[in-house]
Amino acid sequence: MKQFYVLAVILAWLREWRREFEGGVSHAQLRDLVHKLAEVRCSSGRDRWVWEIDRAGGISVASTRNWIDKMRLPTRVLLHRRGVSMDSVLCPMCNGEEEMVDHVFGSCEVARALWRLVFMWMQVQGVDVTGADSVVKVSLAKKKVMEMVICTTLWFLWRLRNDIVHDSRMSSMELCWGLLFNYLIKMLKINS
């Protein structure tokens, strides 16, 4: 039943496009998408959240760090090395250093400020975040909760970075903390 519903939604979505495809790359991509979607089989069981990074277990900092290392997040430095034309390779959050993974998630002044607020809220003291590895090593004390908090904060930092890059939208630290805090509370409720 779910499969027919999904197919009906896709067909309705295709009818809402503003223009028809007249061939070329767009038409080929649409054809490939429809073929791939036709192969999707939905189970009759209840829907559930799956941590795509590591299907075997739950959310973990180790699986997140491995994914970050493997996926090579498209930082400005990495994109520049791949030949993508960039106005600047500086971090869009602080404009102080080159944007690399460790900087975005740890040593950036915006990231460090958010991590300080997170650790204060978690009542974890004496943590000096200098890079993504520092963040990962902190999670040993209150393992499950800390892993969820760290993963949510990493996700939020990347989302904040993308908001700045793609929407030219930088929020105040108070607003950033408020948004992150709301996400953390929601995640705690979901996982409790």
Residue frames relative to the residue before (quaternion, step in Angstrom):
aa qw qx qy qz dx dy dz
M 1.0000 0.0000 0.0000 0.0000 0.00 0.00 0.00
K 0.6411 0.5320 -0.3245 0.4480 3.57 0.96 -0.92
Q 0.6362 0.5609 -0.3299 0.4144 3.55 0.97 -0.90
F 0.6695 0.4854 -0.3025 0.4740 3.59 0.93 -0.84
Y 0.6179 0.5365 -0.3403 0.4631 3.57 1.07 -0.71
V 0.6521 0.5116 -0.3089 0.4664 3.59 0.93 -0.93
L 0.6596 0.5040 -0.3038 0.4675 3.58 0.92 -0.89
A 0.6432 0.5179 -0.3204 0.4642 3.61 0.99 -0.79
V 0.6414 0.5138 -0.3230 0.4695 3.59 1.00 -0.81
I 0.6537 0.5124 -0.3126 0.4609 3.59 0.95 -0.88
L 0.6638 0.4988 -0.3105 0.4628 3.59 0.89 -0.88
A 0.6395 0.5079 -0.3251 0.4768 3.61 0.98 -0.78
W 0.6385 0.5342 -0.3129 0.4572 3.56 1.02 -0.84
L 0.6518 0.5216 -0.3151 0.4515 3.59 0.97 -0.86
R 0.6522 0.5248 -0.3163 0.4463 3.60 1.04 -0.73
E 0.6647 0.5265 -0.3017 0.4359 3.59 1.16 -0.52
W 0.4564 0.6860 -0.4653 0.3234 3.62 1.18 -0.07
R 0.5449 -0.6781 0.4026 0.2848 3.52 -1.00 0.83
R 0.8064 0.1256 -0.0650 0.5742 3.57 1.08 -0.59
E 0.5004 -0.6362 0.4984 0.3107 3.53 -1.25 0.50
F 0.4443 -0.6501 0.5371 0.3023 3.56 -1.16 0.52
E 0.2007 -0.8059 0.5491 0.0929 3.56 -0.82 0.97
G 0.7344 -0.3433 0.2235 0.5411 3.57 1.20 0.35
G 0.6189 0.5736 -0.3985 0.3593 3.53 -1.28 -0.30
V 0.8162 -0.2674 0.2007 0.4711 3.52 -1.33 -0.40
S 0.6513 0.5296 -0.3280 0.4333 3.60 0.88 -0.90
H 0.6614 0.5033 -0.3049 0.4650 3.56 0.93 -0.87
A 0.6518 0.5109 -0.3088 0.4678 3.59 0.96 -0.86
Q 0.6566 0.5016 -0.3119 0.4691 3.59 0.98 -0.83
L 0.6380 0.5145 -0.3247 0.4719 3.59 0.99 -0.79
R 0.6387 0.5211 -0.3218 0.4657 3.60 0.94 -0.86
D 0.6591 0.5014 -0.3052 0.4701 3.61 0.94 -0.90
L 0.6383 0.5290 -0.3230 0.4566 3.58 1.00 -0.82
V 0.6666 0.4977 -0.3037 0.4644 3.58 0.87 -0.93
H 0.6470 0.5086 -0.3229 0.4673 3.63 0.97 -0.80
K 0.6647 0.4928 -0.3094 0.4686 3.59 0.93 -0.84
L 0.6640 0.4986 -0.3090 0.4637 3.58 0.96 -0.81
A 0.6109 0.5537 -0.3537 0.4416 3.60 1.10 -0.62
E 0.6629 0.5110 -0.2989 0.4583 3.60 1.17 -0.55
V 0.5277 0.6461 -0.4069 0.3722 3.58 1.23 -0.30
R 0.1064 -0.7788 0.6170 0.0393 3.56 -0.90 0.97
C 0.2193 -0.7795 0.5774 0.1040 3.56 -0.70 1.09
S 0.3968 -0.7023 0.5326 0.2562 3.55 -1.00 0.78
S 0.5018 -0.6476 0.4762 0.3194 3.55 -1.21 0.37
G 0.5133 0.6546 -0.4088 0.3754 3.59 1.29 -0.10
R 0.6874 -0.4539 0.3601 0.4380 3.53 -1.35 0.02
D 0.4913 -0.6244 0.5118 0.3269 3.54 -1.13 0.63
R 0.0010 0.7921 -0.6104 0.0059 3.57 -1.14 0.60
W 0.5395 -0.5970 0.4847 0.3429 3.53 -1.31 0.42
V 0.0806 -0.7742 0.6268 0.0361 3.54 -1.05 0.82
W 0.3654 -0.6939 0.5792 0.2225 3.58 -0.94 0.96
E 0.3201 -0.8054 0.4698 0.1679 3.57 -0.03 1.34
I 0.6080 0.5880 -0.3540 0.3990 3.57 1.07 -0.66
D 0.7991 0.0014 0.0396 0.5999 3.60 0.97 -0.83
R 0.2111 -0.8313 0.5035 0.1041 3.57 0.07 1.28
A 0.5878 0.6133 -0.3667 0.3792 3.60 1.13 -0.56
G 0.8196 0.1503 -0.0549 0.5501 3.57 0.90 -0.85
G 0.6719 -0.4581 0.3812 0.4398 3.46 -1.29 -0.38
I 0.7319 -0.3435 0.3135 0.4981 3.51 -1.29 -0.37
S 0.1003 0.7902 -0.6011 0.0649 3.56 -0.89 0.90
V 0.5708 -0.5938 0.4447 0.3518 3.52 -1.15 0.63
A 0.6269 0.5497 -0.3430 0.4326 3.59 0.98 -0.81
S 0.6791 0.4674 -0.3067 0.4756 3.60 0.88 -0.88
T 0.6230 0.5336 -0.3413 0.4589 3.60 1.06 -0.69
R 0.6678 0.4910 -0.3042 0.4695 3.60 0.89 -0.90
N 0.6361 0.5172 -0.3308 0.4674 3.60 0.96 -0.80
W 0.6479 0.5133 -0.3130 0.4677 3.56 0.99 -0.83
I 0.6313 0.5287 -0.3314 0.4605 3.58 0.95 -0.88
D 0.6797 0.4911 -0.2900 0.4612 3.58 0.89 -0.95
K 0.6983 0.4871 -0.2685 0.4506 3.57 0.95 -0.93
M 0.7324 0.4656 -0.2459 0.4316 3.57 0.85 -0.99
R 0.2369 -0.7911 0.5327 0.1850 3.57 1.19 -0.36
L 0.1807 -0.8245 0.5298 0.0828 3.56 0.47 1.23
P 0.4871 -0.7078 0.4330 0.2727 3.58 -0.91 0.91
T 0.0038 0.7930 -0.6066 0.0566 3.54 0.33 1.26
R 0.6713 -0.5045 0.3513 0.4141 3.55 -1.24 0.33
V 0.6325 0.5247 -0.3388 0.4581 3.60 0.99 -0.76
L 0.6709 0.4923 -0.3024 0.4649 3.60 0.89 -0.91
L 0.6508 0.5084 -0.3185 0.4653 3.59 0.94 -0.84
H 0.6355 0.5282 -0.3179 0.4649 3.58 1.01 -0.85
R 0.6513 0.5121 -0.3070 0.4682 3.61 0.99 -0.85
R 0.6836 0.4674 -0.2792 0.4860 3.59 1.15 -0.62
G 0.6115 -0.6019 0.3323 0.3916 3.57 1.27 0.14
V 0.4524 0.6626 -0.4736 0.3633 3.59 1.22 0.24
S 0.4334 -0.7060 0.4995 0.2535 3.55 -0.82 1.01
M 0.0307 -0.8064 0.5892 -0.0397 3.57 -0.74 1.10
D 0.4972 -0.6244 0.5067 0.3258 3.58 -1.11 0.67
S 0.7878 -0.0620 0.1019 0.6043 3.53 1.04 -0.88
V 0.3210 -0.7230 0.5704 0.2211 3.57 -1.17 0.53
L 0.4487 0.6922 -0.4527 0.3385 3.58 1.28 0.15
C 0.6236 -0.5447 0.4208 0.3707 3.54 -1.22 0.62
P 0.3997 -0.7362 0.4869 0.2472 3.62 -0.73 0.97
M 0.6264 0.5516 -0.3507 0.4247 3.61 1.17 -0.38
C 0.8271 0.1810 -0.0795 0.5261 3.60 0.97 -0.78
N 0.2434 -0.7975 0.5033 0.2269 3.58 1.24 -0.47
G 0.5107 0.6822 -0.3944 0.3438 3.58 1.17 0.53
E 0.8004 0.0877 -0.0177 0.5928 3.59 1.07 -0.71
E 0.6534 -0.4830 0.3891 0.4341 3.54 -1.29 0.20
E 0.4363 -0.7075 0.4956 0.2520 3.55 -1.02 0.84
M 0.1574 0.7337 -0.6398 0.1658 3.53 -0.50 1.32
V 0.7198 -0.4710 0.2834 0.4239 3.59 -1.21 0.46
D 0.6885 0.4798 -0.2999 0.4537 3.61 0.75 -0.99
H 0.6388 0.5185 -0.3355 0.4587 3.57 1.05 -0.68
V 0.6723 0.5150 -0.3063 0.4346 3.60 0.79 -1.04
F 0.7823 0.3644 -0.1788 0.4725 3.58 0.86 -0.96
G 0.8270 0.2458 -0.1189 0.4913 3.60 1.14 -0.27
S 0.8334 0.2859 -0.1543 0.4470 3.58 0.39 -1.16
C 0.4670 0.6517 -0.4548 0.3877 3.62 1.23 -0.14
E 0.5371 -0.6544 0.4188 0.3286 3.58 -0.89 0.87
V 0.6236 0.5201 -0.3424 0.4726 3.60 1.09 -0.63
A 0.6548 0.5013 -0.3054 0.4762 3.59 0.94 -0.90
R 0.6568 0.5161 -0.3135 0.4516 3.60 0.89 -0.91
A 0.6431 0.5166 -0.3245 0.4629 3.59 0.99 -0.81
L 0.6667 0.4826 -0.3069 0.4779 3.60 0.95 -0.84
W 0.6376 0.5167 -0.3336 0.4639 3.61 0.97 -0.78
R 0.6244 0.5300 -0.3469 0.4570 3.62 0.97 -0.76
L 0.6602 0.4946 -0.3054 0.4756 3.59 0.96 -0.87
V 0.6333 0.5275 -0.3300 0.4602 3.59 0.98 -0.83
F 0.7110 0.4569 -0.2712 0.4606 3.59 0.80 -0.98
M 0.5950 0.5342 -0.3662 0.4759 3.60 1.11 -0.59
W 0.6577 0.5123 -0.2979 0.4651 3.56 0.93 -0.95
M 0.7060 0.4393 -0.2474 0.4974 3.59 1.05 -0.81
Q 0.3665 -0.7525 0.4581 0.2995 3.57 1.35 -0.12
V 0.3977 0.6492 -0.5164 0.3920 3.53 0.96 1.02
Q 0.1292 -0.8298 0.5421 0.0285 3.55 -0.61 1.15
G 0.8020 0.3517 -0.2361 0.4212 3.51 -1.35 0.35
V 0.4793 0.6541 -0.4524 0.3712 3.59 1.13 0.51
D 0.0671 -0.7717 0.6318 0.0275 3.56 -0.87 1.00
V 0.1932 -0.8046 0.5554 0.0827 3.55 -0.28 1.27
T 0.0121 -0.8114 0.5838 -0.0250 3.57 -0.68 1.12
G 0.7982 -0.0382 0.0246 0.6006 3.60 1.23 -0.15
A 0.7283 -0.4279 0.2933 0.4478 3.56 -1.28 0.11
D 0.6264 0.5421 -0.3490 0.4381 3.62 1.02 -0.68
S 0.6049 0.5548 -0.3569 0.4460 3.59 1.04 -0.70
V 0.6436 0.5290 -0.3139 0.4554 3.54 0.97 -0.88
V 0.6712 0.5137 -0.3022 0.4407 3.57 0.86 -0.94
K 0.6892 0.5085 -0.2886 0.4279 3.62 0.90 -0.86
V 0.5880 0.6068 -0.3615 0.3941 3.58 1.17 -0.44
S 0.6436 0.6272 -0.3055 0.3147 3.57 1.03 -0.77
L 0.4697 0.7243 -0.4289 0.2662 3.62 1.15 -0.06
A 0.6210 0.5997 -0.3505 0.3632 3.63 0.99 -0.74
K 0.7972 0.0730 -0.0009 0.5993 3.61 0.61 -1.12
K 0.2392 -0.8800 0.3787 0.1580 3.48 0.81 1.20
K 0.7606 0.3980 -0.2543 0.4455 3.63 0.37 -1.13
V 0.6938 0.4594 -0.2824 0.4774 3.57 0.79 -0.99
M 0.6655 0.5058 -0.3106 0.4526 3.57 0.89 -0.90
E 0.6325 0.5251 -0.3436 0.4540 3.60 0.97 -0.76
M 0.6558 0.5004 -0.3128 0.4708 3.57 0.93 -0.87
V 0.6560 0.5091 -0.3084 0.4640 3.59 0.95 -0.89
I 0.6769 0.4911 -0.2971 0.4609 3.59 0.88 -0.90
C 0.6631 0.4964 -0.3112 0.4658 3.60 0.89 -0.87
T 0.6500 0.5052 -0.3149 0.4724 3.59 0.97 -0.83
T 0.6606 0.5010 -0.3088 0.4661 3.59 0.97 -0.82
L 0.6239 0.5201 -0.3393 0.4745 3.61 1.00 -0.76
W 0.6434 0.5115 -0.3160 0.4739 3.58 0.95 -0.91
F 0.6667 0.5132 -0.3045 0.4464 3.58 0.90 -0.94
L 0.6435 0.5227 -0.3295 0.4518 3.61 0.95 -0.84
W 0.6662 0.4792 -0.3105 0.4797 3.59 0.95 -0.82
R 0.6336 0.5196 -0.3290 0.4694 3.60 1.03 -0.74
L 0.6318 0.5237 -0.3214 0.4724 3.59 1.00 -0.86
R 0.6356 0.5269 -0.3159 0.4675 3.56 0.97 -0.91
N 0.6817 0.4884 -0.2887 0.4620 3.60 0.90 -0.91
D 0.6036 0.5480 -0.3567 0.4562 3.61 1.05 -0.69
I 0.6702 0.4882 -0.2953 0.4747 3.56 0.99 -0.85
V 0.6898 0.4889 -0.2837 0.4524 3.59 0.86 -0.97
H 0.8038 0.3411 -0.1627 0.4594 3.58 0.73 -1.05
D 0.7830 0.2936 -0.1584 0.5250 3.60 1.09 -0.60
S 0.3461 -0.7505 0.4820 0.2910 3.60 1.33 -0.02
R 0.4889 0.6701 -0.4048 0.3849 3.56 1.04 0.81
M 0.0232 0.7822 -0.6205 0.0523 3.57 -0.49 1.23
S 0.2354 -0.7873 0.5592 0.1100 3.55 -0.76 1.06
S 0.6059 -0.5372 0.4321 0.3971 3.54 -1.27 0.34
M 0.6382 -0.5279 0.3871 0.4051 3.56 -1.22 0.45
E 0.6227 0.5464 -0.3419 0.4436 3.60 1.02 -0.75
L 0.6723 0.4780 -0.2970 0.4809 3.57 0.93 -0.88
C 0.6265 0.5337 -0.3371 0.4572 3.61 0.98 -0.83
W 0.6735 0.4845 -0.3001 0.4707 3.58 0.86 -0.94
G 0.6333 0.5383 -0.3316 0.4463 3.60 0.99 -0.81
L 0.6671 0.4889 -0.2965 0.4775 3.58 0.94 -0.89
L 0.6645 0.4960 -0.3058 0.4680 3.57 0.89 -0.94
F 0.6360 0.5367 -0.3254 0.4489 3.58 0.93 -0.89
N 0.6513 0.5098 -0.3132 0.4668 3.61 0.95 -0.85
Y 0.6420 0.5044 -0.3239 0.4780 3.61 0.98 -0.80
L 0.6517 0.5225 -0.3191 0.4476 3.58 0.93 -0.88
I 0.6504 0.5092 -0.3140 0.4680 3.59 0.95 -0.89
K 0.6483 0.5116 -0.3200 0.4643 3.60 0.94 -0.87
M 0.6679 0.4968 -0.3058 0.4621 3.59 0.92 -0.89
L 0.6335 0.5233 -0.3342 0.4617 3.59 1.00 -0.73
K 0.6527 0.5070 -0.3108 0.4694 3.58 1.01 -0.81
I 0.6531 0.5150 -0.3127 0.4588 3.58 0.96 -0.86
N 0.7619 0.3996 -0.1967 0.4702 3.57 0.93 -0.92
S 0.6153 0.5532 -0.3735 0.4194 3.63 1.18 0.07
